[in-house]
Amino acid sequence: MTTMDQYHYVKDQNGSTLWIKTPPTPRLAVSRFRHWLFPAVTAVILLTVIIILGASSKYACVFLLMPYVGTTAFGSLVRPNISNDLHQLKLAVGKNKDQLTSVTKTLKKLSVIDSLSKSVAAIKCTIKLILNNNAGDCCPVGWTGFESSCYFFSSESQSWNESRDWCETQQAHLIILHTDKQWDFVINQTIPQYFWVGLSDWRTGSWEWVDQTLYTVERWKPGQPDNWAHHGHGPGNEDCAHLHNDGRLNDQHCSIKEPIVSPDQSLHPVITVNLS
């Protein structure tokens, strides 16, 4: 529809008035261009943002997904190996349990055998004493009889504590020397070697036998006990006694390995431990 705004008039030279149709003014065209420019630019910006976000999201998904996929693949690869290792471990544990059970049963059998052996030895001893009208001694193999006691003079060297413990496993104790006859018998077996005896001062600071009876200071080497602190055998002083190579007592560091003398109490014995 044509409106009057689309026309303008002019006067010719003779004064006549003419109405002439003209195109829209440039100002109107610019106005309309500005009207469409903002939505277009906004759309382009939004499209760009969407593309950027889409690309970023896709990259993030790939970045995050790859470790997940890798972990899953690694887990599927490792899981069978772990299962196999666990299975092997269970088998090994079961086998060890069976072996432990077998060893325990064997130890029980050995304990019974040891007990039976001691019983047999005691019976043999009793029969021997009856046949000999209670004369003579009855000692285990390797033990030496003296005055109703059996003495063991070891050939292996151990510390004082190890020697004491070994004697106890034999139902005996490190030797306790009370009489002159006993002293003479023992030192005749020990000279010229060194042997642990059941005498120490580590428990109370006073010299006492393993049965905790006090020892009257005699038969020590001259100048002994001196509790020498510069022995070079670790902490502690010379708190244990041994028979020196001349048969007299000397204090010594308890960790030094020497033989023992020990008696078997079940047969009224005494044991001496060698301290070579």
VEXDREN-2710 file (C-alpha; in Angstrom, 1 decimal):
% VEXDREN-2710
k/r/px/py/pz
1/MET/0.0/0.0/0.0
2/THR/1.4/3.4/-1.0
3/THR/1.2/6.1/1.6
4/MET/1.8/9.8/1.4
5/ASP/5.1/9.4/3.2
6/GLN/6.4/7.8/0.1
7/TYR/5.9/11.0/-2.0
8/HIS/7.3/14.5/-1.9
9/TYR/6.4/17.5/-4.0
10/VAL/8.4/20.0/-6.0
11/LYS/7.5/23.1/-7.9
12/ASP/8.4/23.6/-11.5
13/GLN/9.4/26.8/-13.1
14/ASN/5.8/27.8/-13.9
15/GLY/4.7/27.3/-10.3
16/SER/3.0/24.0/-10.8
17/THR/3.2/21.5/-8.0
18/LEU/4.2/17.9/-8.7
19/TRP/4.1/14.9/-6.4
20/ILE/7.1/12.5/-7.0
21/LYS/7.5/8.9/-5.4
22/THR/11.1/8.4/-4.0
23/PRO/12.9/5.4/-2.2
24/PRO/13.3/5.4/1.6
25/THR/15.9/7.7/3.0
26/PRO/19.3/6.2/4.0
27/ARG/18.6/7.0/7.6
28/LEU/15.7/4.6/7.6
29/ALA/17.9/1.9/6.1
30/VAL/20.5/2.3/8.7
31/SER/18.0/2.2/11.4
32/ARG/16.6/-1.1/10.1
33/PHE/20.2/-2.5/9.8
34/ARG/20.9/-1.6/13.4
35/HIS/17.6/-3.3/14.4
36/TRP/18.8/-6.6/12.9
37/LEU/22.5/-6.3/13.8
38/PHE/22.2/-6.8/17.6
39/PRO/20.2/-10.1/17.3
40/ALA/22.6/-11.3/14.6
41/VAL/25.8/-10.5/16.6
42/THR/24.2/-12.1/19.7
43/ALA/23.4/-15.2/17.8
44/VAL/26.9/-15.4/16.5
45/ILE/28.4/-15.0/20.0
46/LEU/26.1/-17.6/21.5
47/LEU/26.9/-20.0/18.7
48/THR/30.6/-19.4/19.3
49/VAL/30.2/-20.0/23.0
50/ILE/28.2/-23.1/22.3
51/ILE/30.9/-24.4/20.0
52/ILE/33.7/-23.6/22.5
53/LEU/31.8/-25.2/25.4
54/GLY/30.9/-28.2/23.2
55/ALA/34.6/-28.6/22.3
56/SER/35.7/-28.2/25.9
57/SER/33.1/-30.6/27.1
58/LYS/34.1/-33.1/24.5
59/TYR/37.8/-32.8/25.5
60/ALA/36.9/-33.1/29.1
61/CYS/34.9/-36.2/28.5
62/VAL/37.7/-37.7/26.5
63/PHE/40.3/-36.7/29.1
64/LEU/38.2/-38.1/32.0
65/LEU/37.0/-41.1/30.2
66/MET/40.4/-42.3/29.1
67/PRO/41.7/-42.8/32.6
68/TYR/38.5/-44.6/33.5
69/VAL/38.7/-46.8/30.5
70/GLY/42.4/-47.5/31.2
71/THR/41.7/-48.3/34.8
72/THR/39.0/-50.6/33.9
73/ALA/41.2/-52.4/31.3
74/PHE/44.0/-52.6/33.9
75/GLY/41.7/-54.0/36.5
76/SER/40.3/-56.6/34.2
77/LEU/43.9/-57.6/33.4
78/VAL/45.2/-57.7/36.9
79/ARG/42.1/-59.2/38.6
80/PRO/42.7/-62.7/37.2
81/ASN/46.4/-62.6/38.4
82/ILE/45.4/-61.5/41.9
83/SER/42.8/-64.2/42.1
84/ASN/45.4/-66.7/41.0
85/ASP/47.9/-65.4/43.6
86/LEU/45.3/-65.6/46.3
87/HIS/44.4/-69.1/45.3
88/GLN/48.1/-70.1/45.4
89/LEU/48.5/-68.4/48.7
90/LYS/45.5/-70.3/50.2
91/LEU/47.0/-73.5/49.0
92/ALA/50.4/-72.7/50.5
93/VAL/48.8/-71.7/53.8
94/GLY/46.8/-75.0/53.9
95/LYS/50.0/-76.9/53.1
96/ASN/51.9/-75.2/55.9
97/LYS/49.1/-75.9/58.3
98/ASP/49.3/-79.6/57.4
99/GLN/53.0/-79.6/57.9
100/LEU/52.7/-77.7/61.2
101/THR/50.2/-80.3/62.4
102/SER/52.5/-83.1/61.3
103/VAL/55.5/-81.5/63.1
104/THR/53.4/-81.0/66.2
105/LYS/52.3/-84.6/66.2
106/THR/55.9/-85.7/65.7
107/LEU/57.1/-83.5/68.6
108/LYS/54.4/-85.0/70.9
109/LYS/55.6/-88.5/69.9
110/LEU/59.2/-87.6/70.6
111/SER/58.2/-86.2/74.0
112/VAL/56.4/-89.4/74.8
113/ILE/59.5/-91.4/73.6
114/ASP/61.8/-89.2/75.7
115/SER/59.6/-89.8/78.7
116/LEU/59.5/-93.5/78.1
117/SER/63.3/-93.6/77.7
118/LYS/63.7/-91.9/81.0
119/SER/61.3/-94.3/82.6
120/VAL/63.2/-97.2/81.2
121/ALA/66.5/-95.8/82.4
122/ALA/65.0/-95.3/85.9
123/ILE/63.8/-98.9/85.9
124/LYS/67.1/-100.2/84.8
125/CYS/68.8/-98.1/87.5
126/THR/66.5/-99.5/90.1
127/ILE/67.1/-103.1/89.0
128/LYS/70.9/-102.4/89.0
129/LEU/70.8/-101.0/92.5
130/ILE/68.7/-104.0/93.7
131/LEU/71.1/-106.5/92.2
132/ASN/74.1/-104.7/93.7
133/ASN/72.5/-104.3/97.1
134/ASN/72.2/-100.5/96.6
135/ALA/75.9/-100.3/96.0
136/GLY/77.4/-98.2/93.1
137/ASP/75.9/-95.4/91.0
138/CYS/73.2/-95.4/88.3
139/CYS/73.7/-92.6/85.8
140/PRO/72.7/-91.9/82.2
141/VAL/75.1/-92.5/79.4
142/GLY/77.8/-89.8/79.4
143/TRP/77.3/-88.9/83.1
144/THR/79.7/-89.6/85.9
145/GLY/78.5/-90.9/89.3
146/PHE/79.8/-89.6/92.6
147/GLU/78.3/-89.9/96.0
148/SER/74.7/-90.7/94.9
149/SER/74.9/-87.9/92.2
150/CYS/75.5/-87.9/88.5
151/TYR/77.7/-85.2/87.0
152/PHE/77.8/-84.1/83.4
153/PHE/80.9/-82.4/82.1
154/SER/80.1/-80.8/78.8
155/SER/82.4/-80.6/75.8
156/GLU/80.4/-77.8/74.2
157/SER/80.7/-74.1/75.2
158/GLN/77.7/-71.9/76.1
159/SER/77.0/-68.7/78.0
160/TRP/76.2/-68.9/81.7
161/ASN/72.5/-68.4/81.0
162/GLU/72.4/-70.9/78.2
163/SER/74.2/-73.4/80.4
164/ARG/71.7/-72.9/83.3
165/ASP/68.8/-73.3/80.9
166/TRP/70.2/-76.5/79.4
167/CYS/70.8/-78.0/82.8
168/GLU/67.1/-77.3/83.6
169/THR/66.0/-79.2/80.5
170/GLN/67.8/-82.2/81.9
171/GLN/66.0/-81.9/85.2
172/ALA/69.3/-80.7/86.7
173/HIS/71.2/-77.5/87.6
174/LEU/74.6/-75.9/87.3
175/ILE/76.9/-77.4/89.9
176/ILE/76.7/-76.3/93.5
177/LEU/79.8/-77.1/95.4
178/HIS/79.4/-77.6/99.2
179/THR/82.0/-80.2/100.4
180/ASP/85.7/-80.5/100.0
181/LYS/85.2/-84.0/98.5
182/GLN/82.9/-82.6/95.9
183/TRP/85.4/-79.9/95.1
184/ASP/88.2/-82.3/94.7
185/PHE/86.1/-84.7/92.5
186/VAL/85.0/-81.8/90.2
187/ILE/88.3/-80.1/89.7
188/ASN/90.0/-83.4/88.9
189/GLN/87.6/-83.5/86.0
190/THR/87.9/-79.9/84.9
191/ILE/91.6/-78.9/85.2
192/PRO/93.1/-77.4/83.0
193/GLN/89.9/-76.1/81.4
194/TYR/87.4/-73.5/82.3
195/PHE/83.9/-74.5/83.4
196/TRP/80.8/-72.6/84.4
197/VAL/79.4/-73.3/87.9
198/GLY/76.1/-72.4/89.4
199/LEU/77.4/-69.2/91.2
200/SER/76.5/-65.6/90.4
201/ASP/75.8/-62.2/91.9
202/TRP/73.6/-60.7/89.1
203/ARG/70.4/-61.2/90.9
204/THR/71.1/-59.5/94.3
205/GLY/74.6/-58.2/94.1
206/SER/75.8/-60.9/96.5
207/TRP/77.3/-64.2/95.4
208/GLU/74.8/-67.0/95.6
209/TRP/74.3/-70.5/94.1
210/VAL/71.5/-71.2/91.7
211/ASP/69.4/-72.5/94.5
212/GLN/69.7/-69.0/96.1
213/THR/71.9/-70.1/99.0
214/LEU/74.7/-67.7/99.8
215/TYR/78.3/-68.6/99.1
216/THR/81.0/-68.2/101.8
217/VAL/83.8/-66.4/100.0
218/GLU/86.6/-69.0/99.6
219/ARG/88.5/-70.8/96.9
220/TRP/88.7/-67.7/94.8
221/LYS/91.8/-66.9/92.8
222/PRO/93.9/-64.2/94.5
223/GLY/92.4/-60.7/93.9
224/GLN/89.0/-62.2/92.8
225/PRO/86.2/-61.5/92.4
226/ASP/87.2/-58.1/91.0
227/ASN/84.0/-57.3/89.0
228/TRP/86.3/-56.0/86.2
229/ALA/84.3/-53.5/84.0
230/HIS/86.8/-53.3/81.1
231/HIS/86.2/-56.9/79.8
232/GLY/85.1/-55.8/76.3
233/HIS/82.1/-58.2/76.2
234/GLY/79.2/-55.7/76.1
235/PRO/77.1/-54.2/79.0
236/GLY/77.3/-55.6/82.5
237/ASN/80.1/-56.5/84.8
238/GLU/81.6/-59.9/85.7
239/ASP/78.6/-61.4/87.5
240/CYS/79.0/-65.1/86.9
241/ALA/81.6/-67.5/88.3
242/HIS/83.6/-70.2/86.6
243/LEU/86.3/-72.7/87.6
244/HIS/89.6/-71.3/86.3
245/ASN/92.2/-73.6/84.7
246/ASP/93.8/-74.1/88.1
247/GLY/90.5/-75.3/89.7
248/ARG/89.9/-72.0/91.7
249/LEU/86.9/-69.6/91.2
250/ASN/87.1/-66.5/89.1
251/ASP/84.3/-64.0/88.2
252/GLN/83.6/-63.7/84.5
253/HIS/81.2/-61.9/82.1
254/CYS/78.1/-64.1/81.8
255/SER/78.0/-63.9/78.0
256/ILE/81.3/-65.7/77.5
257/LYS/80.8/-69.2/76.2
258/GLU/82.3/-72.0/78.3
259/PRO/81.5/-75.6/79.1
260/ILE/79.4/-76.6/82.1
261/VAL/79.3/-79.0/85.0
262/SER/75.7/-80.0/85.9
263/PRO/74.0/-82.6/88.1
264/ASP/70.8/-84.6/87.2
265/GLN/68.4/-84.0/90.1
266/SER/66.2/-86.8/89.1
267/LEU/69.0/-89.2/90.0
268/HIS/70.5/-86.9/92.6
269/PRO/73.2/-85.6/90.2
270/VAL/75.4/-82.6/89.7
271/ILE/76.4/-81.1/86.4
272/THR/79.5/-79.1/85.5
273/VAL/79.7/-76.9/82.5
274/ASN/82.9/-76.5/80.6
275/LEU/84.0/-72.9/79.7
276/SER/86.7/-73.4/77.1
END
